[in-house]
Amino acid sequence: MATPKPQTLAAFEAAKGFMPVGEGLALYAAATDAAGLGLPLLEVGTYCGRSTILLADAAREAGVPALTVDHHRGSEEQQPGWEYHDPTVVDPEVGLMDTLPAFRRTLHRAGLEEHVIALVGRSPQVAAAWGGPLGFVFIDGGHTDEHATGDYEGWVPHLAVGGTLVIHDVFPDPADGGQAPYRIYLRALASGAFEEVSVTDSLRVLRRTGDGI
Ligand SMILES: C[S@@+](CC[C@H](N)C(=O)[O-])C[C@H]1O[C@@H](n2cnc3c(N)ncnc32)[C@H](O)[C@@H]1O
């Protein structure tokens, strides 16, 4: 299994965000395998760039770009008063979350800025404007059904056959977490167009084997 360079792993561990190390290592290995297709890697849900560091390192090794999509205003559970709110990422001038500056600092510190293209906008709108094939789609955006379904329906059609779909926060037991990512994971399997490659805690890695979403 491919592992990130020590300096990449150190930058990942130092970065603000929501990706545990074990899942991050599985994400890196999946991205490295998929990068061999020679197509861009895409992430939905940049936040402050923690997982982006791993995709950027895998992309750099293969000579492909890593794309990362976020409106940078935070998900529902990251808003003031909610469980995952971080007041240090609020823009005091506009009074809204803005994780873009922290993301840029994260990538700069990791020395990976030139390997990442940041797409700032709402995932379904960016997906509708995107024209090319992708070798890897990592879904870690909004965790409501509306957002998870929008990510799935927006980006999976761009994923090449042979490409990899990774979904984070898949919890079969509702006691462990929200069900929207689990529902798109089930949808992918039920489509007949994906086979499961690996399971690491809440991270699911699937390979696209055919058409249909
Ligand atoms: C769970 S965080 C991503 C965590 C990140 N991957 C990490 O490793 O720390 C989810 C992110 O998705 C973004 N997001 C939620 N819904 C979105 C949407 N519809 N379009 C774009 N970004 C969205 C939020 O702004 C938030 O930054």
The ligand as an SDF file (V2000), in Angstrom:
LIG
                    3D

 27 29  0  0  0  0  0  0  0  0999 V2000
  -16.5310   17.7620    6.5190 C   0  0  0  0  0  0  0  0  0  0  0  0
  -15.9080   19.2060    5.7980 S   0  0  0  0  0  0  0  0  0  0  0  0
  -14.5730   18.6060    4.8030 C   0  0  0  0  0  0  0  0  0  0  0  0
  -13.4300   18.1020    5.6300 C   0  0  0  0  0  0  0  0  0  0  0  0
  -12.1140   17.9280    4.9100 C   0  0  0  0  0  0  0  0  0  0  0  0
  -12.1960   17.0100    3.7840 N   0  0  0  0  0  0  0  0  0  0  0  0
  -11.0250   17.5140    5.8740 C   0  0  0  0  0  0  0  0  0  0  0  0
  -10.2520   16.5860    5.5800 O   0  0  0  0  0  0  0  0  0  0  0  0
  -10.9090   18.1260    6.9390 O   0  0  0  0  0  0  0  0  0  0  0  0
  -17.1590   19.5780    4.6160 C   0  0  0  0  0  0  0  0  0  0  0  0
  -16.9140   20.8080    3.7290 C   0  0  0  0  0  0  0  0  0  0  0  0
  -17.8560   20.7670    2.6750 O   0  0  0  0  0  0  0  0  0  0  0  0
  -18.2500   22.0750    2.3450 C   0  0  0  0  0  0  0  0  0  0  0  0
  -19.5610   22.0060    1.6870 N   0  0  0  0  0  0  0  0  0  0  0  0
  -20.7150   21.5700    2.2350 C   0  0  0  0  0  0  0  0  0  0  0  0
  -21.7020   21.5930    1.3040 N   0  0  0  0  0  0  0  0  0  0  0  0
  -21.1390   22.0450    0.1580 C   0  0  0  0  0  0  0  0  0  0  0  0
  -21.6300   22.2880   -1.1630 C   0  0  0  0  0  0  0  0  0  0  0  0
  -22.9130   22.0460   -1.4890 N   0  0  0  0  0  0  0  0  0  0  0  0
  -20.7840   22.7710   -2.0860 N   0  0  0  0  0  0  0  0  0  0  0  0
  -19.4880   23.0300   -1.7740 C   0  0  0  0  0  0  0  0  0  0  0  0
  -18.9610   22.7940   -0.5460 N   0  0  0  0  0  0  0  0  0  0  0  0
  -19.7750   22.3150    0.4040 C   0  0  0  0  0  0  0  0  0  0  0  0
  -18.2390   22.8390    3.6440 C   0  0  0  0  0  0  0  0  0  0  0  0
  -18.0640   24.2260    3.4090 O   0  0  0  0  0  0  0  0  0  0  0  0
  -17.0820   22.1690    4.4030 C   0  0  0  0  0  0  0  0  0  0  0  0
  -15.8960   22.9190    4.2890 O   0  0  0  0  0  0  0  0  0  0  0  0
  1  2  1  0
  2  3  1  0
  2 10  1  0
  3  4  1  0
  4  5  1  0
  5  6  1  0
  5  7  1  0
  7  8  2  0
  7  9  1  0
 10 11  1  0
 11 12  1  0
 11 26  1  0
 12 13  1  0
 13 14  1  0
 13 24  1  0
 14 15  1  0
 14 23  1  0
 15 16  2  0
 16 17  1  0
 17 18  1  0
 17 23  2  0
 18 19  1  0
 18 20  2  0
 20 21  1  0
 21 22  2  0
 22 23  1  0
 24 25  1  0
 24 26  1  0
 26 27  1  0
M  CHG  2   2   1   9  -1
M  END
$$$$
